[in-house]
Amino acid sequence: MRELDLSGLDPDAVPNHVGLILDGNGRWANQRGLHRTEGHRAGEESLFDCIRGAIDMGVGWLTAFTFSTENWSRDPEEVAFLMWFNEDLLVRRRDVLHEWNVRIFFAGDLADERVPERNRIRMRESEELTKDNTGMSMVFAFNYGSRWELTEATRKIARRVASGDLDPEEITEFTIAENLAVPEMPDLDLLIRSSGEHRLSNFLLWQAAYAEFAFPGILWPDFDKQRLLEAILEYQRRDRRFGGAVDRSDAEDDR
């Protein structure tokens, strides 16, 4: 892994939470006459290069969209590969993440009977192994979809109301947030989707309410920590107002 030049990075303005939509693995493989699964293998290298880079840049949380609730509609052979691949990835990589002081989380419908039990076992083992780590938090969004997440949060809240444990008038946005898949997860600051597509695809809809977006026009296996740095430097050049007014004295271009 090549070293990053962090001289232009403002360490006090690094996004606390970065989301990654790892798009384009299959197209990358197709362009090279390879099986789509080879694109996923190449995408793994890009992801772990980015994890290392995010740690070096001081990112607090990194969430990667590794398998969506909609991905079940793909070719059964590819789905079977992705189930095996995600299990194999954890076996091979969790010790590295543990060595890097990364805490691992999983967000998604892991109770879904289509998710093999062996995958759930590896996920529980990985979370247990890294639970006391104090470095960056790494969330793997697996069998994840925001509509599923918000539906589940609503069900949890409804059960509390039905039991008399919660007054409906006391429900706030914080009530919803604490019932999401990973309650500890902060709001998203920067969302990056590779491959040139410009969609959220049901990813972190609640957490992305005020996120900045970056859409590099390259396929995921061509993305790396240098590209991540470039996206964060662009993020630092933006003015995040969270719905506030523009300071007209500094906005000469708006006159």
Stockholm file with secondary structure:
# STOCKHOLM 1.0

chainA/1-255         MRELDLSGLDPDAVPNHVGLILDGNGRWANQRGLHRTEGHRAGEESLFDCIRGAIDMGVGWLTAFTFSTENWSRDPEEVAFLMWFNEDLLVRRRDVLHEWNVRIFFAGDLADERVPERNRIRMRESEELTKDNTGMSMVFAFNYGSRWELTEATRKIARRVASGDLDPEEITEFTIAENLAVPEMPDLDLLIRSSGEHRLSNFLLWQAAYAEFAFPGILWPDFDKQRLLEAILEYQRRDRRFGGAVDRSDAEDDR
#=GR chainA/1-255 SS CCCCCCTTCCGGGCCSEEEEECCCHHHHHHHTTCCHHHHHHHHHHHHHHHHHHHHHHTCSEEEEEEEETTGGGSCHHHHHHHHHHHHHHHHHHHHHHHHTTCEEEEESCTTCTTSCHHHHHHHHHHHHHHTTCCSCEEEEEEEECHHHHHHHHHHHHHHHHHTTSSCGGGCCHHHHHTTSSSTTCCCCSEEEECTTCCCCTTSSTTTTTTCEEECCSSCGGGCCHHHHHHHHHHHHHSCCCTTCCCCGGGCGGGC
#=GC SS_cons         CCCCCCTTCCGGGCCSEEEEECCCHHHHHHHTTCCHHHHHHHHHHHHHHHHHHHHHHTCSEEEEEEEETTGGGSCHHHHHHHHHHHHHHHHHHHHHHHHTTCEEEEESCTTCTTSCHHHHHHHHHHHHHHTTCCSCEEEEEEEECHHHHHHHHHHHHHHHHHTTSSCGGGCCHHHHHTTSSSTTCCCCSEEEECTTCCCCTTSSTTTTTTCEEECCSSCGGGCCHHHHHHHHHHHHHSCCCTTCCCCGGGCGGGC
//
